[in-house]
Amino acid sequence: MGRTSPLLIFFLVLGSSFAMYNVVTMIIHYGSSEGVALSDGSLLFDPIIEMPAHAKNRKVSKAPFHVALTATDAPYNKWQCRIMYYWYKRQKNLPGSEMGGFTRILHSGKPDNLMDEIPTVVVDPLPAGMDRGYIVLNRPWAFVQWLEKATIEEEYVLMAEPDHVFVRPLPNLAYGGHPAAFLFFYITPEKNEKIIRKFFPEEHGPVTNVDPIGNSPVIIRKDLIEKIAPTWMNISLKMKEDPETDKAFGWVLEMYAYAVASALHGVRHILRKDFMLQPPWDLSTENKFIIHYTYGCDYNMKGELTYGKIGEWRFDKRSHLRRPPPRNLPLPPPGVPESVVTLVKMVNEASANIPNWDTP
């Protein structure tokens, strides 16, 4: 009675071997970047693509970050900022949030009619003609000025954009000297090595040191962005002045400039796939923090995507350049992905609750 059957021991060992095999198989198949869903809906792995080994331990204390976005005084920018700020306020104090203060960095050089609604710091635009029609070049210059003149209580800063919507409370995804960033599939330093080397010489290391990111969304320690921002600004201007670089990088030139500037300062980012989603390509908001509605969403009434062709149902921020979108936008037809439905519902909630919404 007191002895264990050898046959029983054999089956116990065999069973645990199969269990370990299944776990290893899941790791190989899915990889740590996606995460494996468990029966309770949690993830076996964090949706982290690349993270320094020593940074994988969870921090035990809260590390609030300041939310900062750059904007102009154009009606198109203003209604997006109002929606963004509405959802910041809704999510800020919920469990899991490490959001601190908020600043709209207005690089139009003069106050506008949202000064009393959204915390704002006014900075100067680039001198006339310097942006060469590429208004995004004002973004790094705006951050340089803001960091010089503002008193920022938080140790970290989130660099955000007007067309971001916080879909759930955002924790601080950075770890010490490792900022957190979203990986953009269209930022490919390795494929553009010839151009990158104009601004990132070989003595600084391999091109793989340049992360496939832009400056937003990024959560970064304040002292790091204070060092990077002037370099980011100068490289942006140099890239725009170089015809080959300007042609190759187009509207994402300033994103490449931030990636290169960070690498020049030896700063590597933790790449988080869960940081953001971009409808209509990302279908679900589950386990994501920010909706970025940069792409138009066009569908027929069967719920089929008609990208590149104006749909029977559509939501595209560029349809509202001169005025805010009307309140109570129609919801998408059945079959449209949850991410698009959630986006429209969040826009509708914000516009319904923001006073004087129709004011440009």
Buried (B, 14 or more C-beta within 10 A) or exposed (E): EEEEEEEEEEEEEEEEEEEEEEEEEEEEEBEBBBBBEEEEEEEBBBBBBBBEEEBEEEEEEEBBBBBBBBBBBBBBBBBBBBBBBBBBEBBBEEEEBBBBBBBBBBBBEEEBEBEEBBEBBBBEBBEEEBBEEBBBBBBBBBBBBBBEEBEBEBBBBBBBBBBBBBBBBBBBBBBEBBBBBBBBEEBEBEEBBEBBEBBBEEEBEEBEBBBBBBBBBBBBBBEBBBBBBBBBBBBBBBBBEBEEBBEBBEEBBBBBBBBBBBBBEEBBBBBBBBBBBBBBEBEEBEBBBBBBBEBBBBBBEEBEBBEEEEBEBBBBBEEBEEEBBEBEBEBBBEEBBBBBBBBBEBBBBBBEEBEEBEBE
